[in-house]
Amino acid sequence: MRPIKIIILISVAILFYPFTQGKSQTQKRAMTFLDIIQMRSIGSTDISPDGKWFIYTLTIPDWGKNKSFSDIYITPLTGGKTRQMTFTKEKNETSPKWYKDGSFFAFLSDRSENKNQIFFMQPDGDEAWQVTDDKFGVSSYKWSRDWKYLTYLGGKFEKRQIYIMPGEGGDTEKLSDHKTPVSSYFWSPNSKKIYFVAPDSVDLIDNERKEKKFDVVIKDEIKIPSNLWEIDIETKKERRLTGGDEYSVLQSVISEDGTKIAFFGSPTERYATAFEWDVYLLDLNTNTISRITNNSHYGGNLSFSPDSKWLAFTYPDGEKEISDLRKIYIVPSEGGEVKKLLNNFNYEGWISFWSDDSRDIYFSAGVGVNIHLFKVSIDNNQIEQITNFSGYPFFVKDKDTGTFLVWHFDSENPRDVYYSVPENLADRDKWIKLTDANPQIKDFLLGKYETIRWKSTDDTPVEGLLMKPINYNKNRKYPLIVQIHGGPHDACMNYFSASLGDYVHIYAANDYVVFQPNYRGSTGYGEKFKKDITPYFGLSLDDIMTGVDYLIERGIVHPDSMGIMGWSAGGDYSNSILVSTDRFKAISTGAGTVIYYDWDYHVDNESPIKYIKNAKTPTLIHFGEDDPIMPRRHGEILYMALKKFGVPTEFIVYPNTGHGIWNMRYQMVKMQAEFNWFEKWIRGKEEWIDWKSMIETLKKEEKE
């Protein structure tokens, strides 16, 4: 048997793709692969308590160094000129937070010996001054609610403790002296206590064996419980609040009156998954703990009402099925019956914020290809839609000022942050834009999204997005790229597509049509639509293929010039299409399954490998070398089988990579190899990858 030839990508340079199309229309140009990688992102944000200033971090990829670096920016909250506050080359400033009167702000920076320390800086831009000097670096920090103290986590990782200093800086002392490292903490509302989470023990031998490079990975190692503790600021006395070993404390939140703590508990049983959570409520007056849920399912959005009378959270509406819709639940803080909200709402809700009077919960929900804001009354379950526009907004209420930051992007604009007062949430035209993270977008020629709808084989309406070429001509038929989203319980949305999985504007610049179907199982279309994904390759595949047929019938797509691509669940579907039809000229499949087993470990009838003799389409395979979610062996099996049956195939393995690709070099190679694979098999281009050009491009980048 001939050995399998796997392309292992080591730190390789990439080609700045030389597009020749679209350089017109007032000097605008088409997007390139490098443009995709160099998209900037906004990180931490904060509004000054006096309502005058907005501060944020901007992360900028450095392509030549294969790293990203972040700096701090400041802008007037009501609009005005933005100023860059930090300019540390190849260093990172993160987590900016305002002091109570807005006279200065704090932030973390690794400018000192590559270890994060706390710095203070005034908004007028004078030089920042260092406040901490922790040998092992600061991982996080918080001011007390009364601003009297500033605390942080410091020390060696396996011995990390809470340190405290005056709120305006000064002498530091060790506050906690716990026998195990503190993993997280939060202040009480009255600033007299701190609540922290710490494991019950530390396996020092396990730490040492990893340091000595006996760093093999043992699957599902025994879990050490983590519990909740409190420490008194004056006496430094610690008290354990949770006990036993049946769960570990995860996310925690305290009520505004300081009498209750809600938390998620995860079972410590060795083979329990990371998504088996239940809600618990701790009464600090009686030291009693109530278990609120008993489904061991993934929840979120723990939130007390402003009057501290209610606890709200999101949780799947069912018995541990991944396809269950998430609903909002509330329970009285003093104990009582759990009440489900959104009973007649056929979408999933995620809590955004409470109304000031504690009578309504505002929540976000995906409806089709857009996100909208709604509110629901906790008294009568009545729902009201607040926003109704295209895009993907996320609303954050500022506790000090009562105003809002809106993180928003749509199909034509990358994500930025906007400012709004409560009465203007529904009117985008009245928001004040605070950031412009990617001003280069105005120089690009971009395709246009169209929301399309068709009927599947069972007459069910299906929806998706269609990206048309830059210079679209309705009298032409175009080559098609079908992009299948992952999840599978996810959806293609009306947001700016600029990632290694959906770089649609590059295809649009090169005369391709891109089709993104929201097939059966996608979110945003109701409970039945989401659950109709079973069997896995049943109605969902019908939805995808009938969508393709619809585009052909409309005269948009040339039926002999089609390719298909997907990652994770999208890779699963790509693999299934590979063995069920030869209508496509090329396939790119990433992190996709080829073998499913039933409970007796017989190969399931849905397994693509069972029908591999039907495969005829040239297939490019991608896998992370260390993918824990979808092991690389699936790619190796598919690659061997395609080679055996004479199907053109290539296999790319990304070193030290899990289920997602974060290395910029690898991102570039993935996109370019994939794009050129389609160019080769749809348009007849000779080469699908050109290492020489990539290396020369890197050398040029290094010189510049």
N, C-alpha and C positions, 0 to 999 in steps of 0.2 A: 504494500500500500504506500502510495506517495504521501509524504508529510504535508500537513496543512500549512499553507503559506498565509500567515496573518500579518497584515501591515501594522506594525507597532509604531505609533507616532511619538517621537521624542521631541524635545523642544525645537519645533520647526517654524521657520518664518512663514509668512503668508504673502500672498499676492494681492496687491491693491488692484482689484479687478478693473481692467481698462475698458470700461463701457464706451462705446462710440455713439450711442443713441441718445437723443433727447437733449442735447446741449443747445437749446434755443430758448425761446420764451424769456426774454430779458435776462440772458446769461445763466438761467437756472440749469442745473445738471441732474443727472440721475443719481440715485443713491448707490453706494458701493458697499461691499462687505465690510470694509474698514469703517464706514459710517455707522453700520449696525453695531459694531463692537465699541465704537467710541461714543455711544449714546450716554449721556450723563444722567445721574439719578439724585434725587433729593433724599436726605436721610432724616436726622432728628430735627425737630422744630420746637419753637417755644415763643409764646407771646409774653411780653413784659407785663407784670401785674398792673402797671399804670395805663395799659392799653395803647402805648405809643409805638412800640417797636416789635418787629418780627425778626427772629433769628433762625438760621437753618444751616445745615451742612450740605455741601454739594460734592458728590463723588465723581471724579473725572478719571476715566481709564487712561493709563499711560501705555500705549500700544508697544512702544519700543522696549519698555521694562517688563512688560507682561504683568503689570500690577495696576491697581487703582489707588488713588490718593484723594483725601477729602479735606476741604477747607471750610471756614465759617464765613457766612455772609449775613448782612443785616440790611433791613429796609424799613421805612416808616409803615406802620400798619395800615394806614389809610391810603397808601400809594405814594410813590416817589422814587428817588434814585437809590439803587441798591449799591452797597459798598462791600468789597471783599475785606475781611478783617484779619485773616491769617494767610501767610505766604510761605509756609515752611516746605521746602523742596523735599520731595520723597518722604514726607511725614504725614501723619493723619491727625486732624482735629475732629473730635466727635462729641456727642452728647451735650450740646450747649444748653444751659439753663440760667434764667434770669434770677437775680436776687430780688427781694421783696419790693424795693423802691425803684428798680430799674437803673440804679447808679452803676452797676457792673453785672457781668454774667460770668459763669464758670463754664469750663469745658475740660475734656480730657485730651491730652496730646502725648504722642510717643516721641516728641522731639528730644527728650532727655534720656539718653542711653537706650533708646528703643523700648522704653518702658512707659506705659501710660501713667501720667501724673495729673493732678488737678491744677489748672491754671485759672486765674482771674483776669478779666479784661474790661476796660471801660468802653462804652459805646462810641466815644469820640475817637477811638482807634489808637490810643497810646499803647506802648509796648505791654504785652501780657506779663504777669508775674506768677511764678511757680508757688503753689501753696503746699503741696505734699512732696515727700521725698522717700517714697516707699521702695525698698530694695527690689521687691518683686513686682511692683507696679500696682496700680489701682484698677479694679475691674468695673466698679460702678460707684455712684455717690448719690446722696439725697440730702436736702435740707429738711429740718423738722417743720411741722406745720406752722409753728410760731416764728420760724426763721432764726431761732436762738442758736441752733446747732447745725453743723454740717458733718455728716457721717459718710464713711466710705468702706468698701471691702478691700482689705490689703493683706499682705503677707504671702508666704509660699502657698501655692494652690492647695496642697493637701492639708494646710493648716490655716486657711484664710479666715480672718476674723473681722469684726466691726470696729472701726476706729472713729473717734469723735474729736471735734474741735469747735471753737466758737463760729457762729454763722458767718462772720466777716473775715474768718481766717485767724490763725494763731497757733498756739501750742496744741499738739496732737497727743492724745492718749488712747490706749487700747481700752475699748469699752467691753467687749465680750471676751471671755476666756474659756470658750467651749472646748470640750474634749475632741470634737470633730469639726471639720471646716464648715463655715456658714456658706450656704449656696445662694440664698436670697433673703431680703428683709424688707419691711415697710414700717412707717411710723404710725403711732396711734394719733387720732385727731387732736388730742389734747397735748401732744408732744412730750408726754411723760414716760412713754414706753416704746420699745421697738419689738416687733414680732419678726422672728426669723425662722428659716427652715434649715435643718442640718441632718445629715445621716446619723443613724444610731451608732455606727462604727465605721472604721476605715481599715481596709485590708492593706496593711503596709507591705506585706510580702508581695502582694499582687502588684503594687506600685513599683517596688524594687525590681521585680523580675522584668517588668516592661522597660525600666531604665537600663537594665543590663542586656537589653535586646532579646530577651526571651518573650518576644512580643507577639506570639501566636494569638489568634483570636479564637476564643472558646464561645461557641454559639449559645445564647441564652444562659449566660452566667447567672449564678444565684444573686438575687436582688437584695440589697441592703435597704431596709425601710428608712425613709426620711420623715421627720416629724416636725411639728410646729412648736416653737418656744417663744417665751417673752422675756425681756430683760428690762429692769427698772433703771431709768437714766441716773437717778440719784444714788441708789444703793448698789447698782450693778448686779443685783440679785437676779438669777435666772430661774424660770419656772417652766416646766414641761406642760404643754397644753393638749397634745394628742399622744396617744400611746398605742401599744399593741404592734403587731407585725403584719396585719392583714392588708394594709395599704400604705402607700407613700403619699405625702402631701405634695401636690403640684401647685397650680395657680391658686392664689389666695387674694381675698379682698375684704376690707373692713367697712362696717357701716359708719355713717357720718356721726352717729351718737357714740361710737366707740364701744358698743356693747355686744356686737356680733361679728364673727368672722366666718365667711363662706369659703370653702375650698373644694377643689377637685382631688379625689383620692384615687390612686392607681393601684391595682392589686399587686402584691409582691410575689405572687406565685410565679415560679421560675419561667414557665412557658406562656404566661399571659402576654398579650401583645401590648404595644405602646399606646394603643387607642382604646383601652378599656378603662373608662373613667366613670366615677360616680360623684354626685354632689353631696357635700356634708355641710352642716351648719353648727357652728360652735357658739354657745352662749357663754360669754366671758363672766357674767354675774353668777351663774350657777355651775360653771365648768362642766356643762353637759354637751354632748355631741349628738346631733340627730342626722341620720342618713336620709337624704331627701329622695334620691333615685336608687334603683336597684337593677339597672339594665347593663351596667358595665359597658358603656358605649361612649364614643367620643363626643364630648360636649364643649361648650364655650360661652363667652360673653357673660361671666358672672358679674352682676351689677346690682347694688343696693339702690333703692329709691332715695331721693334727696331727704325725705323725712324719716328714713331708716326703717319704715314699716314693712317694706317688701323686699324680697330677693328675687331677681329675675335671672334667667339663664336660657341658653338655647340647648336643645337636645333632640336627638332623632325621635320621630313619632312612630315608634314600633319596637320590635324585639330584636335589636342587634342586626338588622339587615342594612347593608351598606347603601341600599337604594331608598331607605326611609327618608322622607322629607324632614328637615329640621324645623321645629316649631319653637315658639317662645313659651316658657313656663314661668309662673310666679308662685311664691309661697310666702305667707306671713312670717315676718322675722321672729315673732313670738311663738311660732309653731302653728300648724294647722294643715288644711288640705292643699295639695298642689293643684294649681289650676292651669289648664292649657289654653293659651291664646292662639289666634289664627286658625280656629277650627275649620272655617269654611274658606280659608285662603289656600289656593292650590299651588303655592310656591313656597320656597324656603325663606325664612326670615332670620336676619342677623341684627342683634341689638346695636344701635348706634348711641342713643342717649335717652334720658328720661326728661319729661317736661318738668318745669320748676315746681309745679304743684303736685308732682308724684302721681298724677292720674293717667298719664299717657306714656307709652313707650314708643319712641321713634326707631324704626328699623329699616334696613336696606334689604332689597330683594331683587334677584335677577329675573326679569320678565323678557323672555326671548333673548335678543342680542343686546339688551340694555339693562342698566341698573337704575332702580328708582328708589326714592325715599318715601316711606309710609309712616303712619302712626296708628296705634291701636289703643283703644280705651281699656284699662284694666277692669273697669266696672261692667261694661256691657259687650266687650269684645268687638266693638264697632271699628272698622278699618277705614282710613282715609288716605288717599294717595296725595303726596305732597309735591313731588317733582314728576315731570313728564317730558324729558328731552333725551336726545341721543347721547350715549356715552356711558362712562363708568365713574360716577362720583362716590367719594367716601367722606362722610361728615364727622368732624371731631369738634366737640364742644369744649371751650376753654372754661375751666371752673372759676377762675378769678374774674374774668370779664363778662362771661355769659355770651360771648360771641363765638363765631365758628371759623374753623379752617376747613376748606373743602379741597381734598385731593381729587383732581379730576383729569381725565384724558378721554379723548374720543378718536374716531378713525383718522382725523386730520391733524391732531395735536397731541404730542407726547404729554406725559403726566407733569402737571404743575400744581402749585398750591394757591388757593384763592381765599380771600377774606370776605365774610358775610355777617351781617347782623341777622337776628332770628327772623325778622319779617321778610327778608329777601332771599331766603333759602330756595324758593321755587323759581326765582327769576335769575337766570345766569347772567343776563345783561347788567345786573346790579352788583355782581360780585366784583371785588377788586383783585386783580391779578398781582400776586406778591413775588412770584418767581418766574424766571424764563430760563429753565435749565438747559434747553437745547435750541438756542437762537439760530443755529445753522440750518434748521428745518426750512426756514423761509427761502433758502437757496436751492432746495431740492425739487425736482419734478416728481410728483407723487401720483400714484394711481388713485382711483376713486372706488370706494366700497358701495355695493348695492345689496340691500337685503332682499333675498329671493325666497319664494315659497313654492312648493310643489306637493304632490300627493304620492305616497308610497304605495306598495303593492296591495295593502289592505285599506287604501283610501284615507289613511291617517295624514293630516297636514304635517309637513316637515319644513323647517326653516334653515337657512344658512346664509353665509356671506359670499359675495362674488367680488373679487378685485379685478377690475378691467385694466388693460394696458394703458399707458400714458396717452398715446395718440389713438385711442380706440376708434375703430371704423365699423359701424354696424353692418356694413356690407361684406365684411371679412369673416372668415372662420379662423379661430386661433388655436394654437396648441394649449392644452390644459394641464395644470398641476392641481391634483386633489390633495389638500392638507387635512389629515384626520387628527382631531384633537385627542389628547390623552385623558386620563382619569380612571375609567371612562366617564365618571359622573362629573363632568365639567362642561364647558360650552365655549364656542367661539363668540366673542363679544365685539361690540363697536368701540374698540380701543386701538391706539396706534400700534401697529404690528411691526416690531423692530427687534426681533430676537432670533437666535439660531434655529428656532423651530418654525417660525412663521414670517420670514423675511420677504413679505409679499411685494414690497415696492421694487425689489431687485427683479423679480419676475415681471412685474408690470413694466419696468423699463426695457425689458428684452422681449416684448411682444408675446407674453404668456398671459392667459387668464388663470386666476387662482380661485379655486372653489373650496370653501370651508363649511362642510355640512354639520349641522347639529343633529346627529343621528339619535335613534332611540337609546335612551340611557342618559342623554344630556340633561343638565339642569336648566331651569327656567321655563319648562313647558308642562309642569304639573306632575302629580304623583304617578299616574298611569304611564305617562310617557317615559318617566325615569325608570320605572320597574319593568317596562316591556323589553328591557335589554336581555332578558332570559328567554330562550337560550342565547348565549353570548354572540354567536355569529348568525343570528336569525334575522329578525326584523331590522336590526341595525344595519346589516349589510344591504338589505333591500333599500333602506333609506338612502344610503350613499349612492348606490348604483342607479336608482330612479332619479336622483338629483343629477347625476351625470347625463342620463338620457334626456332629462328636461333641458339641459343646456345645449345638447346636440339638436333637439327639436326646435329650440329657439334660433338656431343657426349661428350661435356664438362660438361653438367648439367644433374643431375638426375631429371626427371620430377615430382617425388613424394617427393622431398625434397627442396621446395622453400619457401622463405619468402620475404616480401616486406616492405619497410620503407620509410618515407618521412616527411618533416616538412614544414609548411606553404602551398604553392601550392603543394609541395610534399605530404603533408597530405591530401589535396583535392583529389589528384589522388589515394592515398592509400584508401580513403573512397569510391571512385567510384569503384575501383577494388574489394573492400570488397563485394559490392552488385551486382557485375556483373559476378563473377566467383568464383568457389571454388577450383581452381587449386593450391592455395598457402596454406601452412600449418600454417602460422602465419603472422600477420600484426602488425607493429608498426606505429601508425599515430600520428603526432604532429601538433597542431595548425591548424587543417584542418576544412574546411567548410562541413556542412551536409545539410544545407538548403539554397537554392537560391530563391529569389522572383522576379516575374516580376513587372512591374510598377503598377499593380493593387493589389500587395501583395498576389498573389496566388503562391503557391509553384511551382517553375519552374520544368519542366520535367527533368532537369539535376541534381536536388537535390538528393544526395545519400539516404537521409532519406525516400524518396518516395518509394524506392525499398528495404527497410530494411528487409523485410520478406525473401529476397533472401540470406541474409548474413548467412554464416556458418563458416567462418574462425576465429579462436581465435585471439582477437584483443586487443593490449595494446594501451591505449590512453594517450597522454601527453598534458598538457596545462599550460601556465603561469596563475597564479591567477589573474593578472591585465593586461592581454593582450588587448591593445586598438585596435589592427589590426584585430585579430580574437578572439572575446569574448569567454570566457570559457563556456558559455551556449551551444555552439556547441558540446563540448566534453560531457557535462552533458546529452544532448539529445541523443547523440550516445550511451553513456554508458547505459542509462535507456532502450533504445530500444533493445540493444543487450542482456541485462539481461532479458528483457521481453520475448524474443524469444529463450532464452536458449543458446545463443552463449557465450563461455568462454571469459571473458573480465576483464581487470583491468584498473583503471583510476588513473593516477598520476597527482596531482596538485602541482606546484612549487610556494611556497609563495613569495609574493612581487616581482613577476617576470612578465615581459612583454612578447613581442613576441620572445625574445631571452633569453637564459639562461646564466647568467654571473657568478653566484655563483658556486665556484669550487665544493662544496659538491653536489649541484644539477646536475652539469655536469656529475660527476662521477656516480651518481645514475641513471641518464638518460641512459648513455651508458651501464652500467652493467645490469640494468633491461631489457633494449632492447635486448642486446646480449643474456642474459639468457632466455628471452622469446622465442627467436628462438631456443636455445638449448633445451628448454622444449618441444616445439611442433614439432620440426624437428627431434631431436635426442633422445627425451624421457627423458631428465633430469627431476628430480622430482621437484625441487624448481626453481622459477624464480627470487626470491630476498631473501637475507639472511642478516637480520638486525644485528644479533648477531655478525657475522664475521666482519661486517662493524664497529661496535662499538669497538670491540677488536682491530681492525686495527688502529683506531683513537687513542686509548689509547697507543698503541705501538709507534705511531708517536709522540705523545706528550712527551713521556718519552725520545725519542731520541733527 
